[in-house]
Structure formats: structure tokens, C-alpha cells
Amino acid sequence: MSAHANPADHGTRPGSHPDHTPWARLLDTYLREGAGGAPNRFDYGALKAAPADRAALKAYIEALAQAGPDALNRDEAFAFWVNLYNALTVDVVVRHYPVTSIRDIDISPGLFSNGPWGKKLVSVAGRELSLDDIEHGILRADFGDRRVHYAVNCASVGCPDLAPAPYTAVELDAMLDRAARAYVNSPRGAHAEKGRLTASSIFKWYMKDFGGTEEGVLDEIRLYAGPELSRKLETVTGVAAYDYDWSLNDVQKPEKSE
């Protein structure tokens, strides 16, 4: 059970169950689902040009911040933090749009900072939080579910897809497994050819979460691999290379960003 999850206290003000309907509507309006392993893309430009919907996104984030996760059970809290992370990411990209990569949004503290991840963006239960705080200090630290890496989206083509619907407690396991399978079986997650495996850099950056070894990474990829990828993995003994595309997952920006 997360330290942030307490199923006891239910209310309509701070500590109430959050309403993810506004986020669902925004995803339905602005997310474009890819096909055949292509990434989902988001129409940041269209959202920036829609003041009412930008206000709705801001209001949704504020509502989550005010509600907080204290009244939620473990799965509800996990979904809460994932949805907040993804909504904040979309919001920060829209506020700085146009950019070709989220790494161009250099608002994090520190001389050599890159991207927005270290910037305090929201206050929840009196605690100022950055995207890094939510991902690493809460989701990874408190929940210990490696599938978080398939759920949080960093607005990049190389990242697992931004889900087309909000995460919910009822559908949490199914959504996480579906996200894992979709990513692993896309060229962005794992690509095997003639015994050579190229895997997403996510598996290298967070190898600790996948058992701490390259064999653990291979086990993870094999776990979610579909029939075609599984066949190609039969002759794979290690990861030959890691790769990641940092270009924005924008409907208007398909080019690769190094």
C-alpha cells in the first residue's frame, strides 16, 4: 500500500475522489492513435489555439491537486498520479509550444538542466512537486510497479504511448499490461533482426527496475513479446544497442530529434 493511499476518508473537498472526465474529453479531442507500432501523437498546436480547453486542462490539474490522493486506495492512487503526471506534461508542452522536443523546455533548476522535469509544477497536500518528484519520488518509490514506465508519458516519440483514456483503478492492471505489450512490440520498445536486439533506452536508464541486469531486461521484453517478436528473440542472447527518439510526439512534428 502506498504511503499516499488511505481508503478511509471520502469527501467532496480535499481528499475526495477525483473526476478524470475532463482529461478523458481532452484525450478524445486531441490524441491521435498510431497504428502498427506507430506512436500516438498529440495535437499540441490545436490545444494551444483553444483557450477554453486549455482552461479545462488547467482546471483539471487544479482539481486533482486540491483533491489529493489521501482518500484513495492503492490502485486509485496509482491512477491519480499517472493521470496528473501526463496532464502536467501536456500542459507544460502546450505552454511552451512550439518546440521540437520536450528537452528544449529548459525550465528545470540547475545550470546544466535539460527539460522541464525538475521544475516544481504543482502543489499536492501542501507539497510542491515536479514531474521527477511524481515519477521517481512517488510512483517508482511508493508503488514498486515497473509498469509505471509504460504509463507515464514524456511527450516523446520514443516513449511509451500517451494512453487514449485516463487510467482508472478498475482497469489499472489491464491498462498497464496493454501499454507494456504495445510498447515492447513496437520498434520503439524492442526491435530484433538476425539475432540482434535494439531496445529502448528506457530499459537501460531504469535497468534497476527490471531486475538490475541485461538478462532482466530480456526477461521483461520476452514477457510482453507477441508471437512475431518472440520468434525473433529466440536467437537473441543480449541487447546489442539501446535507442530513443526525443522528438515531440506532435501530430505536426514527425522528424527525429537527436
Solvent accessible surface area in square Angstrom, and as a share of the most:
residue,aa,sasa,rsa
1,M,136,0.61
2,S,3,0.02
3,A,97,0.76
4,H,43,0.19
5,A,10,0.08
6,N,72,0.37
7,P,70,0.44
8,A,79,0.61
9,D,88,0.46
10,H,114,0.51
11,G,37,0.36
12,T,125,0.73
13,R,184,0.67
14,P,102,0.64
15,G,9,0.09
16,S,13,0.09
17,H,79,0.35
18,P,28,0.17
19,D,91,0.47
20,H,31,0.14
21,T,90,0.52
22,P,43,0.27
23,W,3,0.01
24,A,36,0.28
25,R,112,0.41
26,L,1,0.00
27,L,2,0.01
28,D,123,0.64
29,T,56,0.33
30,Y,13,0.05
31,L,14,0.07
32,R,111,0.41
33,E,119,0.53
34,G,32,0.30
35,A,87,0.67
36,G,88,0.85
37,G,28,0.27
38,A,47,0.36
39,P,20,0.12
40,N,11,0.06
41,R,49,0.18
42,F,0,0.00
43,D,20,0.10
44,Y,1,0.00
45,G,23,0.22
46,A,39,0.30
47,L,1,0.00
48,K,68,0.29
49,A,83,0.64
50,A,25,0.20
51,P,104,0.65
52,A,81,0.63
53,D,20,0.10
54,R,82,0.30
55,A,61,0.47
56,A,25,0.19
57,L,2,0.01
58,K,122,0.52
59,A,55,0.43
60,Y,4,0.01
61,I,13,0.07
62,E,78,0.35
63,A,54,0.42
64,L,1,0.00
65,A,15,0.12
66,Q,123,0.55
67,A,10,0.07
68,G,6,0.05
69,P,3,0.02
70,D,73,0.38
71,A,0,0.00
72,L,2,0.01
73,N,57,0.29
74,R,74,0.27
75,D,59,0.30
76,E,43,0.19
77,A,0,0.00
78,F,6,0.03
79,A,2,0.02
80,F,0,0.00
81,W,3,0.01
82,V,0,0.00
83,N,1,0.00
84,L,0,0.00
85,Y,3,0.01
86,N,3,0.02
87,A,0,0.00
88,L,6,0.03
89,T,2,0.01
90,V,4,0.02
91,D,25,0.13
92,V,0,0.00
93,V,0,0.00
94,V,2,0.01
95,R,107,0.39
96,H,65,0.29
97,Y,28,0.11
98,P,102,0.64
99,V,23,0.13
100,T,60,0.35
101,S,3,0.02
102,I,0,0.00
103,R,61,0.22
104,D,80,0.41
105,I,4,0.02
106,D,88,0.45
107,I,48,0.24
108,S,15,0.09
109,P,99,0.62
110,G,58,0.56
111,L,161,0.80
112,F,188,0.78
113,S,36,0.23
114,N,80,0.41
115,G,0,0.00
116,P,0,0.00
117,W,39,0.14
118,G,24,0.23
119,K,85,0.36
120,K,105,0.44
121,L,40,0.20
122,V,13,0.07
123,S,47,0.30
124,V,5,0.03
125,A,82,0.63
126,G,77,0.74
127,R,105,0.38
128,E,99,0.44
129,L,1,0.00
130,S,3,0.02
131,L,0,0.00
132,D,53,0.27
133,D,33,0.17
134,I,0,0.00
135,E,14,0.06
136,H,58,0.26
137,G,34,0.33
138,I,1,0.00
139,L,0,0.00
140,R,59,0.22
141,A,73,0.56
142,D,42,0.22
143,F,10,0.04
144,G,65,0.63
145,D,34,0.18
146,R,86,0.32
147,R,37,0.13
148,V,1,0.01
149,H,5,0.02
150,Y,2,0.01
151,A,0,0.00
152,V,9,0.05
153,N,5,0.03
154,C,17,0.10
155,A,0,0.00
156,S,2,0.01
157,V,13,0.07
158,G,3,0.03
159,C,6,0.03
160,P,1,0.01
161,D,38,0.20
162,L,3,0.02
163,A,13,0.10
164,P,62,0.39
165,A,48,0.37
166,P,13,0.08
167,Y,5,0.02
168,T,53,0.31
169,A,31,0.24
170,V,140,0.81
171,E,82,0.37
172,L,8,0.04
173,D,89,0.46
174,A,46,0.35
175,M,17,0.07
176,L,1,0.00
177,D,42,0.22
178,R,129,0.47
179,A,22,0.17
180,A,0,0.00
181,R,117,0.43
182,A,57,0.44
183,Y,4,0.01
184,V,0,0.00
185,N,64,0.33
186,S,1,0.01
187,P,88,0.55
188,R,37,0.14
189,G,0,0.00
190,A,5,0.04
191,H,85,0.38
192,A,2,0.01
193,E,84,0.38
194,K,199,0.84
195,G,30,0.29
196,R,137,0.50
197,L,0,0.00
198,T,37,0.22
199,A,2,0.02
200,S,1,0.00
201,S,11,0.07
202,I,13,0.06
203,F,0,0.00
204,K,115,0.49
205,W,117,0.41
206,Y,45,0.17
207,M,45,0.20
208,K,169,0.72
209,D,40,0.21
210,F,8,0.03
211,G,63,0.60
212,G,42,0.41
213,T,74,0.43
214,E,67,0.30
215,E,93,0.42
216,G,13,0.13
217,V,0,0.00
218,L,2,0.01
219,D,74,0.39
220,E,6,0.03
221,I,0,0.00
222,R,97,0.35
223,L,109,0.54
224,Y,20,0.08
225,A,17,0.13
226,G,21,0.21
227,P,106,0.67
228,E,106,0.47
229,L,17,0.08
230,S,44,0.28
231,R,147,0.54
232,K,73,0.31
233,L,5,0.02
234,E,137,0.61
235,T,99,0.58
236,V,5,0.03
237,T,130,0.75
238,G,20,0.19
239,V,17,0.10
240,A,52,0.40
241,A,32,0.25
242,Y,53,0.20
243,D,73,0.38
244,Y,25,0.09
245,D,26,0.13
246,W,39,0.14
247,S,2,0.01
248,L,0,0.00
249,N,2,0.01
250,D,0,0.00
251,V,44,0.25
252,Q,113,0.50
253,K,54,0.23
254,P,95,0.60
255,E,88,0.40
256,K,104,0.44
257,S,24,0.15
258,E,164,0.73
